[in-house]
Amino acid sequence: MKVLVVVAHPDDETLGCGGTIAKHTLSGDEVYCLILMEQLTSRGITEEQKDNSIRAAKVLGIKELFFDKFPDQQFDSVPFLNIVKSIEKVKEEVNPNTIYTHYEYDLNLDHRITFQACLTAFRPLPGVSVKEIYSLEVPSSTEWGSKTFTPNVFVDISETFDKKIEALKCYESELRKYPHPRSIEAIRVLAKYRGYQSGLEMAETFQLVRWIK
């Protein structure tokens, strides 16, 4: 199986599905990741964030990282078609079966635009390889959005949660102290909460967007 994770910002991939990525790679699946924004310009962070993403990818077993340079918190300032074409370029190179991307009602505008661009890039046309699309939850964005995230897919990450935390520590500058949603403790609490919702010790959750069976 070939998996492609499409996210707006560095660290979204690890926050949203780091445990699931590690689970895929441990089972022999090829995982690729496209980060649409290379530099956190609005926060004054430059190449350091890209290096952090590369280190986190190695921890999780991601086969290849792709970057673009869309402006942070300003995806609405560039032509929507440019974002779609960026995703389509990676789609043609990877030929993925499964997609993970943002939730359509996240608070973060870049996340919402990324979701819409993915739906456009992965239209279910004849011969298209993509059979599954899932929306992930990113702490401090998904739970603050305009509509409640109601997961219907639960992935057991009991054995890969430590890998997720190890990868998150590569983004040390983005982590906060508890009770902030992006603190290590809060992320552990969320994994346990999603776990007991599904009879698991720890889980990451997703909303199924499309499944062609």
VMD Tcl script that draws the C-alpha trace (Angstrom):
set ca {
  {0.00 0.00 0.00}
  {1.10 3.54 -0.75}
  {-0.03 6.23 1.69}
  {0.15 9.99 1.12}
  {-0.30 12.47 3.96}
  {-1.13 15.99 2.74}
  {-0.92 18.73 5.37}
  {-0.61 22.48 5.47}
  {2.18 22.97 8.02}
  {5.22 21.24 9.51}
  {4.13 19.16 12.54}
  {0.52 18.70 11.34}
  {1.42 15.25 10.02}
  {2.82 14.11 13.38}
  {0.10 15.71 15.51}
  {-2.68 14.35 13.35}
  {-1.51 10.87 12.43}
  {2.03 10.24 13.70}
  {1.05 6.99 15.40}
  {-0.85 5.82 12.33}
  {2.06 6.67 10.04}
  {4.39 4.61 12.22}
  {1.87 1.75 12.17}
  {1.78 1.86 8.37}
  {5.55 1.87 7.99}
  {6.03 -0.94 10.52}
  {3.62 -3.08 8.50}
  {5.61 -2.47 5.32}
  {3.48 0.24 3.70}
  {5.18 3.11 1.87}
  {4.28 6.46 3.42}
  {4.91 9.79 1.72}
  {4.13 13.27 3.04}
  {3.50 16.59 1.34}
  {3.84 19.73 3.49}
  {2.39 22.61 1.53}
  {4.07 25.35 3.53}
  {7.82 25.17 3.80}
  {8.47 28.13 6.08}
  {6.47 29.52 9.00}
  {6.98 33.07 7.79}
  {4.32 34.66 10.00}
  {6.12 33.30 13.07}
  {9.63 34.10 11.91}
  {10.80 30.47 11.64}
  {12.73 29.51 8.52}
  {14.79 26.47 7.48}
  {14.88 25.14 11.03}
  {11.27 23.98 10.70}
  {12.05 22.10 7.50}
  {14.93 20.34 9.24}
  {12.59 19.42 12.10}
  {10.17 17.87 9.61}
  {12.95 15.80 8.06}
  {14.02 14.49 11.48}
  {10.43 13.66 12.45}
  {9.90 11.86 9.15}
  {12.90 9.64 9.82}
  {11.51 8.72 13.24}
  {8.14 7.76 11.75}
  {9.62 5.90 8.79}
  {8.27 8.22 6.08}
  {9.86 7.25 2.77}
  {9.90 10.73 1.22}
  {8.93 14.26 2.19}
  {7.74 16.83 -0.34}
  {7.62 20.57 0.38}
  {6.04 23.54 -1.31}
  {6.28 27.21 -0.38}
  {2.77 28.51 0.13}
  {2.63 31.37 2.67}
  {1.73 30.53 6.26}
  {-1.84 31.49 7.26}
  {-2.29 32.97 3.79}
  {-3.29 30.05 1.57}
  {-6.27 32.17 0.54}
  {-3.88 34.74 -0.97}
  {-2.69 32.41 -3.73}
  {-4.70 30.92 -6.61}
  {-6.50 27.78 -5.40}
  {-5.48 26.00 -8.60}
  {-1.80 26.39 -7.67}
  {-2.37 24.39 -4.48}
  {-4.30 21.74 -6.37}
  {-1.52 21.43 -8.95}
  {1.07 21.06 -6.18}
  {-0.88 18.10 -4.79}
  {-1.47 16.62 -8.24}
  {2.24 16.72 -8.99}
  {2.98 14.56 -5.95}
  {-0.01 12.34 -6.73}
  {1.43 11.54 -10.16}
  {4.84 10.76 -8.68}
  {3.63 8.60 -5.78}
  {0.43 7.04 -7.19}
  {-1.03 6.60 -3.66}
  {-3.89 4.36 -2.55}
  {-4.73 6.08 0.74}
  {-4.83 9.78 1.66}
  {-4.78 11.47 5.06}
  {-5.46 15.20 5.17}
  {-7.13 17.91 7.24}
  {-10.68 18.19 8.51}
  {-12.88 20.44 6.40}
  {-14.09 22.50 9.39}
  {-10.79 23.12 11.19}
  {-10.35 26.56 12.72}
  {-7.17 27.05 10.70}
  {-7.96 28.43 7.24}
  {-4.91 26.80 5.64}
  {-6.21 23.43 6.84}
  {-9.63 24.01 5.30}
  {-8.14 25.03 1.97}
  {-5.84 21.99 2.00}
  {-8.86 19.72 2.48}
  {-10.71 21.30 -0.44}
  {-7.61 21.10 -2.65}
  {-7.26 17.40 -1.84}
  {-10.87 16.71 -2.83}
  {-10.18 18.44 -6.12}
  {-6.83 16.75 -6.75}
  {-8.16 13.29 -5.87}
  {-11.40 13.35 -7.81}
  {-12.71 9.78 -8.24}
  {-12.10 9.51 -11.98}
  {-11.65 6.22 -13.87}
  {-8.20 4.74 -13.33}
  {-7.35 6.88 -10.28}
  {-5.37 4.92 -7.68}
  {-6.81 6.63 -4.59}
  {-9.44 4.45 -2.91}
  {-9.53 5.91 0.62}
  {-9.46 9.48 1.96}
  {-9.45 10.28 5.68}
  {-9.61 13.56 7.60}
  {-7.38 13.78 10.67}
  {-7.65 15.88 13.82}
  {-4.97 18.41 14.74}
  {-5.03 19.58 18.38}
  {-5.70 23.33 18.81}
  {-7.41 23.55 15.43}
  {-9.86 20.72 14.90}
  {-11.56 20.96 18.30}
  {-11.92 24.73 17.91}
  {-13.50 24.60 14.47}
  {-17.02 25.57 13.46}
  {-18.33 21.98 13.48}
  {-17.54 19.19 15.92}
  {-15.14 16.54 14.65}
  {-17.01 13.24 14.92}
  {-14.60 10.38 14.18}
  {-15.80 7.13 12.66}
  {-12.41 5.47 12.13}
  {-10.23 4.50 15.11}
  {-6.64 3.30 14.70}
  {-4.90 1.45 17.52}
  {-1.61 3.27 18.21}
  {-0.86 1.63 21.55}
  {2.40 0.25 20.16}
  {3.38 3.32 18.13}
  {2.44 6.18 20.47}
  {6.03 6.44 21.75}
  {7.19 6.91 18.15}
  {4.67 9.72 17.77}
  {6.02 11.46 20.87}
  {9.61 10.98 19.73}
  {8.72 12.59 16.40}
  {6.84 15.44 18.10}
  {9.93 16.25 20.15}
  {11.64 17.10 16.86}
  {9.23 20.07 16.83}
  {10.21 21.27 20.28}
  {9.56 24.93 19.48}
  {5.91 24.11 18.64}
  {5.18 22.21 21.86}
  {3.57 23.99 24.81}
  {3.02 23.35 28.52}
  {-0.06 21.51 29.77}
  {-3.00 22.19 29.60}
  {-2.32 23.53 26.08}
  {-3.65 21.06 23.46}
  {-0.17 20.79 21.94}
  {1.53 19.70 25.14}
  {2.85 16.14 25.39}
  {0.51 15.44 28.30}
  {-2.57 16.70 26.43}
  {-1.67 14.64 23.37}
  {-1.37 11.57 25.60}
  {-4.74 12.34 27.18}
  {-6.34 12.67 23.73}
  {-4.90 9.33 22.61}
  {-6.26 7.64 25.75}
  {-9.64 9.37 25.35}
  {-9.93 8.21 21.74}
  {-8.78 4.81 22.92}
  {-11.47 4.23 25.49}
  {-14.07 5.47 23.00}
  {-13.19 2.45 20.88}
  {-12.13 -0.18 23.41}
  {-8.43 0.44 22.79}
  {-5.61 1.58 25.03}
  {-4.65 4.45 22.74}
  {-6.01 5.57 19.40}
  {-5.83 8.17 16.66}
  {-9.12 8.97 15.00}
  {-10.24 9.99 11.55}
  {-13.34 10.87 9.63}
  {-13.89 8.78 6.54}
  {-14.27 11.06 3.53}
  {-14.29 8.47 0.74}
  {-13.89 4.71 0.48}
  {-14.10 2.99 -2.88}
  {-14.39 -0.74 -2.30}
}
mol new
graphics top color blue
foreach p $ca { graphics top sphere $p radius 0.5 }
foreach p [lrange $ca 0 end-1] q [lrange $ca 1 end] { graphics top cylinder $p $q radius 0.2 }
display resetview
